[in-house]
């Protein structure tokens, strides 16, 4: 998580940054492998969900919607 945060901090939320964040998340994430889903599937889904969240956040920003409050005031 710290690596992903590092990628996103002080970066423009462009396609390259989003892909770098997803790659960092996939590298840092070590899911379990069980009968419900393989570790590879869980890792791919984690990256996909992060990508979706970041794209939605960027879209909200572009529309002028204050989607989140700053973590640090």
Number of C-alpha atoms within 10 A of each C-alpha: 11 10 15 19 12 12 19 16 10 8 10 12 18 11 13 10 16 24 17 15 24 22 17 19 21 21 13 14 16 12 15 13 12 8 6 8 11 13 15 14 12 18 19 17 13 17 22 14 13 18 18 13 13 21 16 13 17 19 13 14 14 10 9 9 11 11 12 9 7 7 5 4 4
